[in-house]
Amino acid sequence: MVLRQRETTMSSDQPVKKKPKRGNSSDADETDFIHSLRDSEVQSDLQALHLSLSPDVNEDEITLNSVNLEYNGKNFLVASDSELEKSVSESEQSEPRSELTSSASIQSDSFSIPPAPNINSDLKNEPGSSENPANSTGDSTLNEFQQSLIRQCLCGVSETILCQPLQQLPRVLGNESIILLEWDDSKVLQFLSNLQLLFDVFLKQNNKGFICSKVIANCEMIIYNRYNLIEQIISLCETRNKFVHYLAARVLSSFLITAKTNINNEWLETMIGFLTSESLNYPKMNFSLEVIKRVVEWKDIEIHVLEDTDSQEAPSNVNANCETVPFRDAESFDTSAIKGLIIKSLESKWPDLIAKIQNMILNNSSVEIQTCSLTFLMLWERIISVKANLSVIDIKPFYAHLETFVALLNNNLPAIIWKQLLSLFNEVLCYGSTLALQDMVPDDTCQLAHLIVRYVKDYRLLDSLPYRTEPGSTVNSFVGTIPSIEASQSNVDRTLLQQMVLLVLKAVAVTVKETRSDSSDSSVGSDDFDFYQDMQLIERSIRDVLKKVDAFVKNASDFHPETPLCNTMVHLFSDQDNYLIESMVSTLDISVGISYRNAVFPDLAVLLNPIHSFIEFLKIVSHDSDVLLDYLVGSETCFLLYLLRFLKYTRRNWAKFVSSCGEGNTSRSNELDDTMAVLIRLKMQINRLVSRDLFPYNINPILRLLTMCENLYDGNEYS
């Protein structure tokens, strides 16, 4: 943040972790509220809401993807976090200024916020008076500010234009002004949308290193909390208008991301207090959870491996008179400090919050309770997620109490809460991205995996899954089961089915990995009879669980009874790349782990044959090597890990690979030829990219394994 240095000490003076500056990324996770369509109040609001462009906005001037919300005859621009990058690059000046104005100077993020200025007690206009902002000419002021933000430059606009509507306060109580609650909903929405757009523009321009000086000045005014603006935004959680409620939470989270730790701790204490208050106020709880969730899930600036990062020149500006401030402080890209501050504030209240949410899930009798429960579970998932880039030490306390929520999975639980709980557990068992690469699995993760295996084996967990819709309902691919009067084309919630099967496969893979680690322990002797008896019991339990999964998938989908699980799994996950690759990694590791233990379960070898899975996978992608290359280059899946381990498995078990392709060792079948043709084409494509120095990372281990497999196929090294 580029702001003036203040003398007042901050409420949080913790050091900010140093990180090198990285390039920009337009990628930001965004999550919307999901409300029940059966709520009559939401239905009436949705009828008044439609997407359109304001008639006074020139489409040629809009270079970012934005959404105009028309509500009660008013238009409110809300820009997408992920679509501002292009327009920002067009709105910056090609030449940086040599000197900065007195209103903005290059500083680090460690600035201080002075106390809010005293408000003149003479300003006590009533809501209906002529001086009330809701009845003044503030609309035109906000419109002018919005049009300037669309052009990504506030030069030529008064620095006080944003706060002009706030200068005529309708009422003052003590030291807190209550202006926003006095406004009508349409004006509040327009004011909040301008604030959100201002933060979005600042964050995107900050990525480029050149910021409009007037954008800095306006952000500075908000962070210094003039007119008690932050307290007023927090107070909007009391409004009954769901659009204002959502936008206020979004603006407050953007403010925290922009200000980082330069905030008043009382604001965090207020939001945490909403969660732990003895009197349940569901709108306030949901408001606080949404704010915290969006801050935690915010992604720092990332550079894609294929992006050009050499160019450091300032891009051209649409407004030639824009005064930009060059800014190259690497700390401004690091949000780990504010994330850590929020997580630390939440940690002490977590056990009480867990107990409260658990009771809410058990008594989910209203839409408000379900909404709060879902938002909490999403927040929990974001905290644990490796994508949040939080410290392992900071998030360790949040792995507790997971086992209590496994027990909540029963027939009485709504499908939408089932889905979010399964998503949480799948994130904890992040096998493809983390656990598969670790030598030792954390104890908390192992306990969750053991519990999942036990519930599937002994408590018929799969039978409790509400994946089939009731009469009068249908399955929507985005939100799941919804009411419908039309004849249902599909009565199976495929996403819920996929999450359940993937969770069980990953739980088994973690259990096998832990078993393999224990069996390789040097302290275990060859004559340790009790230990090997325990291992045999574990393997028998794994076999029973996998057979239950096989029967469950065939019963839920239209698969032939003789089709092995390794094939049905590929078709089940065929529309979800990340699920598909992670399931293939899990089954490969299960197969390798069991064979490593010299298990005497031949039926498991057929059930989980990883070579059959790979052959079926190639059929799904039409034997197109370009798809495999895309998986290798992209970061959306763990295909690099899978291909590396599969090629090692194939090289060590070449005879099994040949026989699994449907023929003996003395001849070649079409299946074997087709499979090897894909791998050979992939090797040639990778070689071409490597020769031109275009591959984004060191791919030599894959190339060596592909060459070895090709030599085995040609008979040069067959043994």
C-alpha positions in Angstrom: 0.0 0.0 0.0 1.3 3.4 -0.9 0.1 5.7 1.9 1.4 8.6 4.0 3.3 7.8 7.1 1.4 8.5 10.3 2.8 8.8 13.8 0.1 6.9 15.6 1.1 3.3 16.4 -0.9 0.5 14.9 -2.9 -2.0 16.7 -0.9 -4.7 15.0 2.9 -4.1 14.5 3.8 -7.7 13.6 6.4 -8.0 10.9 5.4 -8.9 7.4 7.0 -11.9 5.9 9.3 -10.9 3.0 8.4 -12.4 -0.4 9.8 -11.5 -3.8 7.6 -9.6 -6.1 5.7 -11.7 -8.4 3.8 -10.9 -11.6 0.1 -10.3 -11.8 -2.7 -12.8 -12.0 -6.3 -12.2 -12.7 -7.2 -15.3 -10.8 -9.1 -14.8 -7.6 -11.4 -17.1 -6.0 -14.9 -15.8 -5.7 -17.8 -17.4 -3.9 -21.4 -16.3 -4.1 -24.2 -16.8 -1.6 -26.6 -19.6 -2.4 -30.1 -19.0 -1.1 -33.1 -21.2 -1.3 -35.4 -20.4 -4.2 -38.3 -21.2 -2.0 -37.7 -18.1 0.1 -40.4 -15.7 -1.0 -38.4 -12.6 -0.1 -35.4 -13.8 -2.3 -37.8 -14.5 -5.1 -39.1 -11.0 -5.0 -35.6 -9.6 -5.0 -34.4 -11.8 -7.8 -37.3 -10.6 -10.0 -36.0 -7.1 -9.5 -32.5 -8.0 -10.4 -31.2 -8.5 -13.9 -27.9 -8.1 -15.7 -27.7 -5.2 -18.1 -25.5 -2.3 -19.1 -26.4 1.1 -17.9 -27.7 3.2 -20.8 -25.3 6.1 -19.9 -22.2 3.9 -20.1 -20.3 3.7 -23.4 -19.4 0.1 -24.1 -16.3 1.1 -26.0 -14.9 2.6 -22.8 -15.4 -0.5 -20.7 -12.3 -2.7 -21.0 -13.1 -4.9 -18.1 -15.8 -7.5 -17.6 -18.2 -6.0 -15.2 -21.7 -6.6 -14.0 -24.4 -3.9 -13.8 -27.0 -4.7 -11.2 -30.3 -3.0 -11.8 -32.2 -2.7 -8.6 -35.2 -0.5 -8.0 -34.5 1.4 -11.2 -30.8 2.1 -10.3 -27.7 0.6 -11.9 -24.7 -0.5 -9.8 -21.4 -1.6 -11.3 -19.7 -4.5 -9.6 -16.5 -5.5 -11.2 -15.2 -9.1 -11.2 -11.9 -9.6 -9.3 -10.6 -11.8 -12.1 -11.4 -9.6 -15.1 -9.6 -6.2 -14.3 -6.1 -7.0 -15.5 -6.5 -6.2 -19.1 -8.2 -2.8 -18.5 -5.7 -1.9 -15.8 -2.8 -2.4 -18.2 -4.5 0.0 -20.6 -5.1 2.6 -17.9 -1.5 3.1 -16.8 1.0 5.6 -18.0 3.9 4.6 -20.2 6.3 6.9 -18.3 6.5 6.9 -14.5 6.6 10.2 -12.7 10.0 11.3 -11.4 8.6 12.8 -8.2 5.6 12.0 -6.2 3.0 14.5 -5.0 2.7 15.2 -1.3 -0.5 13.1 -1.1 1.3 9.9 -2.0 4.8 8.6 -1.5 6.4 5.3 -1.8 6.2 3.6 1.6 6.1 0.1 2.9 2.8 -1.4 4.2 3.9 -0.6 7.8 1.9 2.6 8.2 -0.3 3.7 11.1 -3.9 4.7 11.2 -4.9 7.7 13.3 -8.1 7.7 15.3 -11.2 8.7 13.4 -11.8 12.5 13.4 -14.5 13.9 15.5 -17.8 14.6 13.8 -19.4 17.9 14.1 -22.4 17.4 16.4 -24.4 20.1 14.6 -25.0 17.8 11.6 -28.2 16.1 12.8 -30.4 16.1 9.7 -33.3 13.8 9.8 -33.8 11.1 7.1 -36.7 13.0 5.5 -35.0 16.4 5.4 -33.7 18.1 2.3 -30.1 17.7 3.5 -30.4 13.9 3.9 -27.9 12.2 1.5 -30.6 9.9 0.3 -32.5 12.9 -1.1 -29.6 15.0 -2.2 -27.7 15.1 -5.4 -25.3 12.4 -4.2 -26.5 10.0 -6.9 -24.9 12.2 -9.6 -21.7 12.4 -7.5 -21.5 8.6 -7.2 -22.2 8.2 -10.9 -19.3 10.5 -11.8 -17.0 8.6 -9.5 -18.1 5.3 -11.1 -17.6 6.4 -14.7 -14.0 7.5 -13.8 -13.3 4.2 -12.2 -14.5 2.4 -15.3 -11.7 4.3 -17.2 -9.3 3.2 -14.4 -8.2 6.8 -13.6 -9.5 9.3 -11.1 -7.3 12.2 -12.3 -9.4 15.3 -12.8 -11.9 14.1 -10.2 -12.0 15.8 -6.8 -10.3 13.8 -4.0 -13.3 14.3 -1.8 -15.9 13.2 -4.4 -16.3 9.8 -2.7 -16.8 11.2 0.7 -19.1 14.1 -0.3 -22.3 12.0 0.4 -20.8 11.2 3.8 -20.2 14.9 4.7 -23.9 15.5 5.4 -24.5 13.2 8.3 -28.2 12.6 9.2 -27.6 11.8 12.8 -24.7 11.3 15.2 -24.8 9.2 18.3 -21.8 9.6 20.5 -18.7 9.1 18.3 -20.4 6.8 15.8 -22.2 8.1 12.7 -25.0 6.0 11.4 -25.3 7.5 7.9 -25.4 4.3 5.7 -28.3 2.8 7.6 -30.3 5.9 6.9 -29.9 5.7 3.2 -32.3 3.8 0.9 -31.1 0.5 -0.4 -30.5 1.6 -3.9 -28.1 4.4 -2.9 -26.3 2.1 -0.4 -25.8 -0.5 -3.2 -24.3 2.2 -5.5 -22.0 3.5 -2.8 -20.7 0.0 -1.9 -20.3 -1.0 -5.5 -18.1 2.1 -6.0 -16.0 1.1 -3.0 -15.6 -2.4 -4.3 -14.6 -1.2 -7.7 -12.1 1.2 -6.2 -10.4 -1.6 -4.2 -10.3 -3.9 -7.3 -8.7 -1.1 -9.4 -6.1 -0.5 -6.8 -5.2 -4.2 -6.3 -4.8 -4.8 -10.1 -2.8 -1.6 -10.7 -0.6 -2.4 -7.7 0.3 -5.7 -9.5 1.6 -3.7 -12.5 3.6 -1.4 -10.3 2.0 1.9 -11.5 -1.0 3.3 -9.6 -3.1 6.3 -10.3 -2.3 8.8 -7.5 -6.0 9.7 -7.0 -6.8 6.0 -6.6 -4.2 5.9 -3.8 -5.6 9.1 -2.2 -9.2 7.6 -2.1 -8.0 4.3 -0.7 -6.0 6.3 1.9 -9.1 8.1 2.9 -11.0 4.8 3.5 -8.1 3.1 5.4 -7.8 6.1 7.7 -11.4 5.4 8.5 -12.7 8.9 8.1 -16.4 9.3 9.0 -16.2 5.9 10.8 -16.8 4.3 7.4 -15.7 0.8 8.4 -17.9 0.7 11.5 -20.8 1.8 9.2 -20.1 -1.0 6.7 -20.0 -3.5 9.6 -23.3 -2.2 10.8 -24.9 -3.1 7.5 -24.9 -6.7 8.6 -28.1 -5.7 10.4 -29.9 -4.9 7.2 -32.6 -7.3 5.9 -31.7 -6.6 2.2 -29.7 -9.6 1.0 -28.0 -7.6 -1.8 -26.7 -5.0 0.6 -25.7 -7.7 3.1 -23.7 -9.5 0.4 -22.0 -6.4 -1.0 -21.1 -5.1 2.4 -19.3 -8.3 3.2 -17.5 -8.3 -0.1 -16.4 -4.6 0.4 -15.2 -5.3 3.9 -13.1 -8.3 2.9 -11.6 -6.2 0.0 -10.7 -3.5 2.5 -8.9 -6.0 4.8 -7.0 -7.4 1.8 -6.0 -3.9 0.8 -5.1 -2.6 4.3 -3.6 -5.9 5.5 -2.6 -5.6 9.2 -2.9 -1.9 9.3 -6.4 -2.1 10.8 -8.1 -1.6 14.1 -8.2 -4.8 16.1 -11.7 -3.8 17.4 -13.1 -4.5 13.9 -11.8 -8.1 14.0 -13.1 -8.5 17.6 -16.5 -7.3 16.5 -16.7 -9.8 13.7 -15.4 -12.7 15.9 -18.0 -11.6 18.5 -20.8 -12.2 15.9 -19.7 -15.8 15.8 -19.4 -16.5 19.5 -22.3 -14.5 20.8 -24.6 -16.4 23.1 -27.7 -15.1 21.3 -27.7 -16.6 17.8 -28.0 -14.0 15.1 -27.7 -15.9 11.8 -27.4 -12.9 9.5 -24.5 -11.5 11.5 -22.8 -14.9 11.8 -23.0 -15.4 8.0 -21.8 -11.9 7.4 -18.7 -12.5 9.5 -18.0 -15.9 8.1 -18.2 -14.6 4.5 -15.8 -11.8 5.2 -13.2 -14.1 6.9 -13.7 -16.8 4.2 -13.0 -14.4 1.3 -9.8 -13.0 3.0 -8.5 -16.5 3.7 -9.2 -17.8 0.2 -7.6 -14.7 -1.5 -4.8 -15.8 -3.7 -1.6 -13.8 -3.7 -0.1 -12.7 -7.0 1.1 -15.7 -9.1 3.0 -16.0 -12.3 2.0 -18.8 -14.7 4.9 -20.8 -16.0 4.1 -19.8 -19.6 3.7 -16.0 -18.9 6.3 -13.5 -20.1 7.7 -11.8 -17.0 10.6 -10.0 -18.6 8.7 -6.9 -19.6 8.8 -4.3 -16.8 7.7 -1.3 -18.8 4.7 0.7 -17.8 1.8 0.1 -20.1 0.1 2.8 -22.1 -2.7 4.8 -20.4 -6.1 5.6 -21.9 -5.9 8.9 -20.0 -2.7 10.6 -21.1 -3.0 13.1 -18.2 -3.1 10.4 -15.5 -0.5 10.9 -12.8 0.7 7.4 -11.9 2.9 6.5 -8.9 5.6 3.9 -9.5 5.4 1.3 -6.8 7.6 -1.7 -6.4 7.3 -2.8 -2.8 7.3 -6.6 -2.8 5.5 -6.7 0.6 2.3 -5.2 -0.9 1.7 -8.5 -2.7 1.8 -10.6 0.5 -1.5 -11.1 2.3 -0.2 -13.8 4.7 0.0 -11.3 7.5 -3.7 -10.3 7.5 -4.6 -14.0 7.0 -2.4 -15.0 10.0 -3.9 -12.2 12.1 -7.4 -13.4 11.4 -6.6 -17.0 11.9 -5.0 -16.3 15.3 -8.1 -14.3 16.3 -10.3 -17.2 15.3 -8.2 -19.9 16.9 -9.2 -19.3 20.5 -12.9 -19.2 19.7 -12.7 -22.3 17.4 -13.9 -25.0 19.9 -16.9 -23.0 20.9 -17.7 -22.2 17.3 -17.4 -25.9 16.4 -19.9 -26.9 19.1 -22.3 -24.2 17.9 -22.1 -25.2 14.3 -22.5 -28.9 15.1 -25.8 -28.1 16.9 -26.9 -26.0 14.0 -26.3 -28.9 11.5 -28.2 -31.3 13.8 -31.1 -28.9 13.8 -31.0 -27.5 10.3 -34.7 -26.4 10.3 -34.4 -23.2 8.3 -32.6 -21.7 5.3 -30.7 -19.2 7.5 -29.2 -22.1 9.6 -28.2 -24.1 6.5 -26.6 -21.0 5.0 -24.5 -20.3 8.1 -23.5 -24.0 8.3 -22.5 -24.1 4.7 -20.5 -20.9 4.9 -18.7 -22.2 8.0 -17.8 -25.5 6.3 -16.5 -23.6 3.3 -14.4 -21.4 5.6 -13.0 -24.5 7.3 -12.1 -26.0 4.0 -10.4 -22.8 2.8 -8.3 -22.6 6.1 -7.1 -26.1 5.6 -6.5 -25.9 1.9 -2.9 -25.7 0.7 -4.0 -23.0 -1.8 -4.5 -20.6 1.1 -0.7 -20.6 1.6 -1.1 -20.5 5.4 1.5 -21.6 7.9 1.3 -25.3 8.8 1.7 -24.3 12.5 -1.1 -21.8 12.3 -3.6 -24.2 10.7 -2.7 -27.3 12.9 -5.4 -26.5 15.6 -8.1 -26.5 12.9 -7.5 -30.2 12.1 -9.1 -31.0 15.5 -12.8 -32.0 15.8 -13.0 -33.4 12.2 -14.0 -36.8 13.6 -17.1 -35.3 15.2 -18.4 -34.2 11.9 -18.0 -37.6 10.3 -20.5 -38.9 12.7 -23.0 -36.3 11.4 -23.2 -38.0 8.0 -26.6 -39.8 8.1 -29.9 -40.1 6.2 -31.4 -37.0 7.9 -28.7 -34.6 6.6 -29.6 -32.5 3.6 -27.7 -33.3 0.4 -26.2 -29.8 0.2 -24.6 -30.2 3.6 -23.4 -33.7 2.7 -21.7 -32.3 -0.3 -19.9 -29.6 1.6 -18.8 -32.0 4.4 -17.4 -34.4 1.7 -15.6 -31.4 0.1 -14.1 -30.6 3.5 -12.9 -34.1 4.1 -11.5 -34.4 0.6 -9.5 -31.3 1.2 -8.1 -32.7 4.4 -7.1 -35.9 2.5 -5.4 -33.9 -0.3 -3.7 -36.9 -1.6 -2.7 -35.9 -5.1 -1.2 -32.5 -4.1 0.4 -33.2 -0.7 0.0 -36.6 1.0 1.2 -38.7 -1.9 4.5 -36.8 -1.8 5.1 -37.2 1.9 7.0 -40.0 3.5 5.1 -39.7 6.8 1.4 -38.8 6.9 0.2 -36.5 9.8 -1.6 -38.2 12.7 -4.8 -36.1 12.3 -5.0 -37.0 8.7 -4.5 -40.7 9.4 -7.2 -40.7 12.0 -9.7 -39.2 9.6 -8.8 -41.8 7.0 -9.2 -44.6 9.5 -12.6 -43.3 10.5 -13.8 -43.1 6.9 -12.7 -46.6 6.3 -14.4 -47.8 9.5 -17.7 -46.1 8.7 -17.8 -47.5 5.2 -17.0 -51.0 6.4 -19.0 -51.2 9.6 -21.6 -48.4 9.6 -22.9 -48.6 6.0 -21.8 -45.0 5.2 -22.3 -45.5 1.5 -25.9 -46.5 1.9 -26.6 -43.2 3.8 -25.5 -41.0 0.8 -28.6 -39.1 -0.5 -27.4 -39.2 -4.1 -30.9 -40.0 -5.5 -33.4 -37.2 -5.8 -36.9 -37.4 -4.4 -40.1 -37.1 -6.6 -40.6 -33.5 -7.7 -36.9 -32.7 -7.7 -34.1 -32.8 -10.2 -30.3 -32.6 -10.2 -28.7 -29.3 -11.2 -25.0 -29.7 -12.1 -24.2 -26.4 -10.3 -26.2 -26.4 -7.1 -27.3 -30.0 -6.8 -30.8 -31.2 -6.0 -33.5 -28.5 -6.6 -37.3 -28.5 -6.7 -38.7 -29.1 -10.2 -42.1 -29.7 -11.7 -40.6 -31.1 -14.9 -39.8 -34.7 -15.5 -36.3 -35.4 -14.2 -33.8 -36.6 -16.8 -31.4 -37.6 -14.1 -32.2 -38.7 -10.6 -28.6 -39.1 -9.5 -26.5 -36.3 -8.1 -23.3 -37.2 -9.9 -21.1 -34.7 -8.0 -22.1 -36.1 -4.7 -21.4 -39.6 -5.9 -18.0 -38.6 -7.2 -17.0 -36.9 -3.9 -18.0 -39.9 -1.9 -16.1 -42.4 -4.0 -13.0 -40.2 -4.2 -13.0 -39.7 -0.5 -13.1 -43.5 0.2 -10.3 -44.1 -2.4 -8.1 -41.5 -0.8 -8.8 -42.8 2.7 -7.8 -46.3 1.6 -4.6 -44.9 -0.1 -3.6 -43.0 3.1 -4.2 -46.1 5.2 -2.1 -48.2 2.8 0.7 -45.6 2.8 0.7 -45.6 6.6 0.8 -49.4 6.7 3.7 -49.5 4.2 5.6 -46.9 6.4 5.0 -49.1 9.5 6.1 -52.3 7.7 9.4 -50.7 6.6 10.2 -49.6 10.2 13.6 -51.0 11.2 12.4 -51.6 14.7 9.9 -54.3 13.4 11.6 -57.7 13.3 11.0 -60.4 10.8 9.5 -62.6 13.6 7.1 -59.9 14.9 4.0 -62.1 14.6 1.6 -59.7 16.2 2.6 -56.9 13.9 2.0 -58.9 10.7 -1.3 -60.2 12.1 -2.4 -56.5 12.4 -1.2 -55.8 8.9 -3.2 -58.7 7.6 -6.4 -57.5 9.3 -5.9 -54.0 7.8 -5.5 -55.5 4.3 -8.6 -57.6 4.8 -10.5 -54.4 5.8 -9.2 -52.6 2.8 -10.4 -55.4 0.5 -13.9 -55.3 2.1 -14.1 -51.5 1.7 -13.0 -51.6 -2.0 -15.6 -54.3 -2.7 -18.3 -52.2 -1.1 -17.3 -49.2 -3.2 -17.3 -51.4 -6.4 -20.8 -52.6 -5.6 -22.0 -49.2 -4.7 -20.8 -47.6 -7.9 -22.4 -50.3 -10.1 -25.6 -50.0 -8.2 -25.7 -46.2 -8.6 -24.7 -46.1 -12.3 -25.3 -48.2 -15.4 -22.2 -50.3 -15.4 -22.0 -54.0 -16.4 -21.7 -56.1 -13.2 -18.4 -57.7 -14.5 -16.7 -54.3 -15.2 -13.8 -53.9 -12.7 -13.6 -50.9 -10.4 -10.5 -49.6 -12.2 -12.6 -49.1 -15.4 -15.8 -47.8 -13.8 -13.8 -45.3 -11.8 -12.5 -43.7 -15.0 -15.9 -43.3 -16.4 -17.4 -42.0 -13.1 -14.8 -39.2 -13.0 -14.6 -38.5 -16.7 -16.1 -35.1 -16.5 -13.9 -33.9 -13.6 -10.2 -33.9 -14.6 -8.9 -33.2 -11.1 -11.0 -36.0 -9.5 -10.1 -38.4 -12.3 -6.3 -37.9 -12.0 -6.3 -38.0 -8.2 -8.4 -41.2 -8.2 -5.9 -42.8 -10.6 -3.0 -41.8 -8.4 -4.8 -43.3 -5.4 -5.6 -46.6 -7.0 -2.1 -46.9 -8.4 -0.6 -46.3 -4.9 -3.0 -48.8 -3.4 -2.1 -51.4 -5.9 1.6 -50.8 -5.4 1.3 -50.8 -1.7 -0.6 -54.0 -1.5 1.8 -55.8 -3.9 4.7 -54.5 -1.9 3.3 -56.2 1.2 3.1 -59.5 -0.8 -0.7 -59.6 -0.1 -2.5 -62.8 -1.1 -5.6 -61.2 -2.4 -5.7 -61.9 -6.2 -9.1 -60.3 -6.6 -7.7 -56.9 -5.6 -5.1 -57.1 -8.4 -8.0 -57.4 -10.9 -10.2 -54.8 -9.1 -7.5 -52.1 -9.1 -5.3 -52.9 -12.1 -3.7 -49.5 -12.8 -2.8 -50.5 -16.4 -6.5 -51.1 -17.2 -7.2 -47.6 -15.7 -4.6 -46.0 -18.0 -5.9 -47.8 -21.1 -9.5 -46.7 -20.3 -8.2 -43.2 -19.6 -6.7 -43.1 -23.1 -10.0 -44.2 -24.6 -11.7 -41.3 -22.8 -9.3 -38.8 -24.3 -9.5 -40.5 -27.7 -5.8 -41.4 -27.6 -4.9 -37.8 -28.1 -1.4 -37.1 -26.9 -2.1 -33.3 -26.9 -4.5 -33.8 -24.0 -1.7 -35.5 -22.0 0.7 -32.7 -22.9 -1.9 -30.1 -21.7 -2.2 -32.0 -18.4 1.6 -31.9 -18.0 1.9 -28.2 -18.6 -1.2 -27.2 -16.6 -1.3 -27.0 -12.8 -5.0 -27.9 -12.4 -4.3 -31.6 -11.8 -1.5 -33.9 -10.4 -0.9 -35.6 -13.8 2.8 -35.1 -13.6 3.0 -37.1 -10.4 0.6 -39.8 -11.9 2.5 -40.2 -15.2 5.9 -40.4 -13.4 4.7 -43.2 -11.0 2.7 -45.0 -13.8 5.8 -45.1 -16.1 7.9 -46.4 -13.3 5.3 -49.1 -12.5 5.1 -50.0 -16.2 8.9 -50.3 -16.6 9.1 -52.6 -13.5 6.1 -54.7 -14.6 6.5 -54.7 -18.4 5.2 -58.3 -18.7 2.1 -57.4 -16.8 1.7 -54.3 -18.9 1.8 -56.4 -22.1 -0.6 -59.0 -20.8 -3.0 -56.3 -19.5 -3.2 -54.9 -23.0 -4.9 -58.2 -23.9 -2.3 -60.5 -25.3 0.8 -62.6 -24.6 4.5 -61.8 -24.9 5.0 -63.2 -28.4 2.7 -60.9 -30.4 1.4 -57.4 -30.5 -2.2 -56.4 -30.1 -4.0 -53.3 -31.3 -4.5 -52.2 -27.6 -0.8 -52.4 -27.0 0.1 -50.6 -30.2 -2.5 -47.8 -29.6 -1.3 -47.3 -26.0 2.4 -47.1 -27.0 1.7 -44.9 -30.0 0.2 -42.3 -27.6 3.3 -42.4 -25.3 5.7 -42.3 -28.3 3.9 -39.2 -29.7 4.0 -37.6 -26.3 7.7 -38.1 -26.1 8.3 -36.6 -29.5 6.2 -33.5 -28.6 8.1 -33.0 -25.3 11.4 -33.4 -27.1 10.4 -30.6 -29.6 9.5 -28.3 -26.8 12.7 -29.0 -24.8 14.9 -28.5 -27.9 13.4 -25.0 -28.2 13.7 -24.4 -24.4 9.9 -23.9 -24.2 8.9 -26.5 -21.6 8.1 -24.7 -18.3 10.1 -27.1 -16.0 12.6 -29.9 -16.0 10.8 -32.8 -17.8 13.8 -35.0 -18.2 12.7 -37.8 -15.7 9.5 -38.3 -17.8 11.5 -38.3 -21.0 13.9 -41.0 -19.7 11.0 -43.2 -18.6 9.2 -42.8 -21.9 12.4 -43.8 -23.7 12.8 -46.9 -21.6 9.3 -48.0 -22.2 9.7 -47.4 -26.0 12.9 -49.6 -25.9 11.0 -52.3 -24.1 8.2 -52.1 -26.7 10.8 -52.4 -29.5 12.4 -55.4 -27.8 15.7 -53.8 -27.2 15.7 -54.3 -23.4 13.1 -56.9 -22.8 13.7 -59.3 -20.0 
